[in-house]
Amino acid sequence: MKILIYFCISILLISSTEVDFFDIKLEKGKNKKRIYTSEGKVLNGNVSIINFPEELSIASKEGNNISSLCDTENINMTKISKIDVEFEEGYPMQNIKCYNRKDILFYESEVVSSDTFEISKYDINGVLDQRKIYKGASVEYTSYYDNGQILREGNFKNNRKDGIWKEYYKDGKLKSVTEFKKDKIVNIVKY
């Protein structure tokens, strides 16, 4: 079984193409921007975009923000070294991994199924910070302490806190349970 897993990983690594940031061209469409190389080759499959300019914290190309493929909230994290993206006929799909200048993963998105999409964000050391699982208008949210324990977990519905939200101490013990209805607190119990 381990041999099969290593074989599959090596096939994925071999099938990934590296493209220099400065060799990317954008073809603007109605709602999407198709990406291709300077030689006119449409990006397809697994591609690593490398060599982001160090002087730009948010890399732009032809007036478009390429780094927007990654969620770059923290300015320290936005110094990108590489973005691994799955392309389909020049359009980026939602399977994306973004790495900082130390080659540490700081953002990852993945299509889990036809109706489920997952985003994970990591801190500057590569430790999982938060995870969101999107299912239609609902989002399951979990944030973590740097020791891996859950800090907070709950659900959003239509971008509003909804239902039971739990908060924990760093040792994993329950701190509070808050019930929300359309982003308003209905009830709160502290422990």
C-alpha positions in Angstrom: 0.0 0.0 0.0 2.8 2.4 0.9 4.5 1.7 -2.4 1.3 2.6 -4.3 1.0 5.9 -2.3 4.6 6.8 -3.0 4.1 6.0 -6.7 1.0 8.2 -6.9 2.8 11.1 -5.2 5.8 10.8 -7.5 3.4 10.8 -10.6 1.8 14.0 -9.3 5.2 15.6 -8.7 6.4 14.6 -12.2 3.3 15.8 -13.9 3.5 19.3 -12.3 4.9 22.0 -14.6 6.9 25.1 -13.4 6.1 28.4 -14.9 8.0 31.6 -14.1 5.8 34.5 -12.9 7.3 36.7 -15.5 6.4 34.3 -18.3 2.7 34.4 -17.6 0.3 36.2 -19.9 -3.4 36.9 -19.2 -6.2 36.7 -21.7 -9.2 38.7 -20.4 -12.6 37.3 -20.9 -16.1 38.3 -19.7 -15.8 37.2 -16.1 -12.6 35.2 -16.0 -9.0 35.7 -17.0 -7.4 32.8 -18.9 -3.7 32.3 -18.1 -1.1 31.1 -20.6 2.7 31.3 -21.1 4.5 34.0 -23.0 4.9 31.4 -25.8 1.1 31.2 -26.1 0.7 27.8 -24.4 -2.5 27.6 -22.4 -1.9 26.4 -18.8 -3.4 23.0 -18.2 -3.1 20.5 -15.3 -0.9 21.0 -12.2 1.3 24.1 -12.5 3.7 25.7 -10.1 4.0 29.5 -10.6 7.4 30.4 -9.3 9.8 33.4 -9.0 7.3 36.0 -7.6 9.0 39.4 -7.4 10.3 39.9 -3.9 9.8 43.7 -3.9 6.0 43.3 -4.5 4.1 42.0 -1.5 1.1 41.5 -3.8 2.2 40.4 -7.2 0.2 41.9 -10.1 0.5 41.1 -13.7 -1.0 43.3 -16.5 -3.1 45.0 -13.8 -4.4 41.8 -12.4 -3.6 40.4 -9.0 -2.1 36.9 -9.5 -1.7 36.5 -5.8 -5.5 36.7 -5.4 -5.4 33.0 -6.0 -4.2 32.9 -2.4 -6.0 34.6 0.5 -3.3 37.0 1.5 -4.8 38.7 4.6 -1.5 38.9 6.6 1.1 41.1 4.8 3.9 39.0 6.2 2.5 35.9 4.6 1.9 37.5 1.2 5.6 37.4 0.2 4.9 34.5 -2.1 7.5 32.1 -3.4 5.3 29.7 -5.2 1.7 28.9 -6.0 0.7 25.4 -7.0 -2.5 25.6 -9.1 -4.6 23.1 -11.0 -5.6 24.7 -14.4 -8.2 23.6 -16.8 -7.8 25.1 -20.3 -6.1 28.2 -18.8 -8.6 28.8 -16.0 -7.4 28.2 -12.4 -9.5 25.6 -10.6 -10.0 25.7 -6.8 -7.2 23.3 -6.0 -4.5 25.7 -4.9 -1.5 25.7 -2.5 0.4 28.9 -1.7 3.9 29.0 -0.1 5.7 31.9 1.6 9.4 32.9 1.0 10.5 30.2 3.4 8.6 27.7 1.2 6.1 27.0 4.0 2.5 26.4 3.1 0.2 29.3 4.2 -2.9 28.8 2.2 -4.7 25.8 0.6 -8.0 25.3 -1.1 -9.5 22.1 -2.4 -12.7 21.0 -4.1 -13.8 18.0 -2.0 -16.9 17.1 -4.0 -19.3 18.8 -6.4 -20.9 20.7 -3.5 -18.1 20.9 -1.0 -15.1 23.2 -1.0 -12.4 23.5 1.7 -10.0 26.3 2.6 -7.2 26.0 5.1 -5.0 28.8 6.3 -1.7 28.3 8.1 0.4 30.6 10.3 3.9 31.8 9.4 5.4 28.5 10.7 3.1 26.3 8.7 0.8 25.4 11.6 -2.9 25.1 10.8 -4.7 28.3 11.9 -8.2 27.9 10.5 -10.3 25.8 8.2 -13.5 26.6 6.4 -15.7 23.9 4.7 -18.2 25.4 2.3 -21.4 23.5 1.5 -23.7 25.8 -0.5 -24.7 28.8 1.7 -23.4 27.1 4.8 -19.8 27.2 6.2 -18.3 25.0 8.9 -15.6 27.1 10.6 -12.8 25.9 12.9 -9.8 27.9 14.3 -6.9 26.4 16.1 -4.3 27.3 18.7 -0.7 26.9 17.7 -0.6 23.6 19.7 -3.2 22.1 17.4 -6.1 22.3 19.8 -9.4 23.7 18.6 -9.9 27.4 19.7 -13.3 28.0 18.2 -15.8 26.1 16.0 -19.2 26.9 14.6 -21.3 27.5 11.4 -22.1 30.4 9.2 -25.2 30.5 7.1 -25.4 33.2 4.4 -22.2 34.8 5.9 -23.7 35.1 9.4 -23.0 33.1 12.5 -25.8 30.6 13.0 -26.4 27.8 15.5 -24.0 26.6 18.2 -20.5 28.0 18.5 -18.0 26.6 20.9 -14.9 28.1 22.3 -12.1 26.2 24.1 -9.2 26.8 26.3 -5.7 26.0 25.0 -5.7 22.7 26.9 -8.8 21.6 25.0 -11.4 22.2 27.8 -14.7 23.8 26.9 -14.7 27.6 27.6 -18.1 28.7 26.3 -21.0 27.7 24.2 -22.8 30.5 22.3 -26.0 30.1 20.3 -26.4 32.5 17.3 -29.3 33.3 15.1 -28.5 35.4 12.0 -25.3 36.8 13.7 -27.1 37.7 16.9 -26.4 36.0 20.3 -29.4 34.1 21.5 -27.8 32.4 24.5 -24.3 32.0 26.0 -23.0 29.6 28.6 -19.5 30.0 30.1 -17.6 27.3 31.8 
